[in-house]
């Protein structure tokens, strides 16, 4: 049961790594999540800028 959960988490991490540019180069999960958070935040800022232009 734990292995299934870990496998699902690993699959989803890989999916996120594929979505975020440059994320495949990061090997640890904490670094990957940090990069994903930064990327999503930058997308949010872009949306806000577009909203006001």
C-alpha positions, 0 to 999 in steps of 0.5 A, spaced: 500 500 500 505 504 501 509 502 495 503 504 491 502 511 494 510 512 493 509 510 486 503 515 484 507 520 488 513 519 483 509 519 477 505 525 479 512 528 480 515 526 473 509 529 470 510 536 473 517 535 471 515 534 464 510 540 464 515 545 468 521 548 463 528 546 466 525 542 472 528 535 469 535 537 471 533 537 478 534 531 482 531 532 489 524 532 490 524 539 494 528 542 489 523 540 484 517 542 488 521 549 489 522 550 482 514 548 480 512 553 485 516 559 482 514 557 475 507 557 478 508 564 481 511 567 475 505 564 471 500 568 476 504 574 475 503 574 468 496 573 468 495 579 473 499 583 468 495 581 462 489 582 466 491 590 467 493 591 460 
